[in-house]
Structures are given as structure tokens and as C-alpha cells.
């Protein structure tokens, strides 16, 4: 008799604990959703993305020159620090 009563009490306590956690998480999801809706309603509109400028030939030439300089620096570094 004592073992059965203890098992029933344990199962009741487990059910109560799991029920409490389920209710808490449900309320948490609902509150988070409502807060998101309120923030979305009163928040200002995000600014429109700026148009990307087109690259001029001078800019492309500078990029090519920069890539050449970086490549030369990497080549020199790797030659000096070989294992």
C-alpha cells in the first residue's frame, strides 16, 4: 500500500510540474508574439537601401593595383616564413 501511494503522489507531482512548465511556456510565446506585434506597429519604417554606386574604370584600376600589392606582400611573407 505504501509504495502505490508514493508512486501515485510522485506521478501527480510530475503532472503538476509538467503542466506548470507547459502553461508558462505557452504564456511566454503569446507575450513575445504580442510584444513583437506592438513593436512592429509603433516602430519607424526602416530606411530604404541606398543604391550601390557603379564602379568607374579608375576605381577598377585601383582595385587591380591593390590586389597586386597584396599578392606581392603575401608572396614575400611566405618566402621569409617557410618552415
C-alpha positions as CSV (number, residue, x, y, z in Angstrom):
1,X,0.0,0.0,0.0
2,X,2.7,2.5,0.9
3,X,4.6,2.0,-2.4
4,X,1.5,2.5,-4.5
5,X,0.5,5.7,-2.7
6,X,4.0,7.1,-3.0
7,X,4.0,6.3,-6.8
8,X,0.6,8.0,-7.3
9,X,1.8,11.1,-5.4
10,X,5.0,11.2,-7.5
11,X,3.0,10.9,-10.7
12,X,0.7,13.7,-9.6
13,X,3.6,15.9,-8.7
14,X,5.2,15.2,-12.1
15,X,2.0,16.0,-13.9
16,X,1.6,19.3,-11.9
17,X,5.2,20.3,-12.7
18,X,4.9,19.5,-16.4
19,X,1.6,21.3,-16.6
20,X,3.1,24.4,-14.9
21,X,6.0,24.4,-17.4
22,X,3.7,24.0,-20.3
23,X,1.4,26.8,-19.3
24,X,4.4,29.1,-18.5
25,X,6.0,28.4,-22.0
26,X,2.6,29.0,-23.7
27,X,2.2,32.3,-21.9
28,X,5.8,33.3,-22.8
29,X,5.2,32.6,-26.5
30,X,1.9,34.6,-26.5
31,X,3.5,37.6,-24.7
32,X,6.5,37.5,-27.0
33,X,4.3,37.5,-30.1
34,X,2.2,40.3,-28.8
35,X,5.3,42.4,-28.0
36,X,6.6,41.8,-31.5
37,X,3.3,43.0,-33.0
38,X,3.3,46.1,-30.8
39,X,6.9,46.9,-31.7
40,X,6.3,46.4,-35.4
41,X,3.3,48.7,-35.2
42,X,4.9,51.6,-33.5
43,X,8.5,51.3,-34.8
44,X,9.5,53.6,-37.6
45,X,9.9,52.3,-41.1
46,X,13.4,51.1,-41.9
47,X,15.2,53.4,-44.4
48,X,15.3,52.3,-48.0
49,X,18.6,50.8,-49.0
50,X,20.8,53.2,-50.9
51,X,21.6,52.4,-54.5
52,X,25.0,50.9,-55.0
53,X,27.3,53.2,-57.0
54,X,28.6,51.9,-60.2
55,X,32.3,51.4,-60.4
56,X,34.3,53.7,-62.6
57,X,37.3,52.4,-64.6
58,X,39.7,54.3,-62.4
59,X,38.3,52.5,-59.3
60,X,38.7,49.2,-61.0
61,X,42.3,50.0,-61.9
62,X,43.0,51.0,-58.2
63,X,41.5,47.7,-57.1
64,X,43.7,45.8,-59.5
65,X,46.7,47.6,-58.3
66,X,45.8,47.0,-54.6
67,X,45.3,43.3,-55.4
68,X,48.8,43.2,-57.0
69,X,50.4,44.8,-53.9
70,X,48.6,42.5,-51.5
71,X,49.7,39.5,-53.6
72,X,53.3,40.6,-53.6
73,X,53.3,41.2,-49.9
74,X,51.8,37.7,-49.3
75,X,54.4,36.1,-51.6
76,X,57.3,37.9,-49.7
77,X,55.9,36.9,-46.3
78,X,55.5,33.3,-47.3
79,X,59.1,33.2,-48.7
80,X,60.5,34.6,-45.4
81,X,58.4,32.4,-43.1
82,X,58.8,29.0,-44.6
83,X,59.0,26.0,-42.3
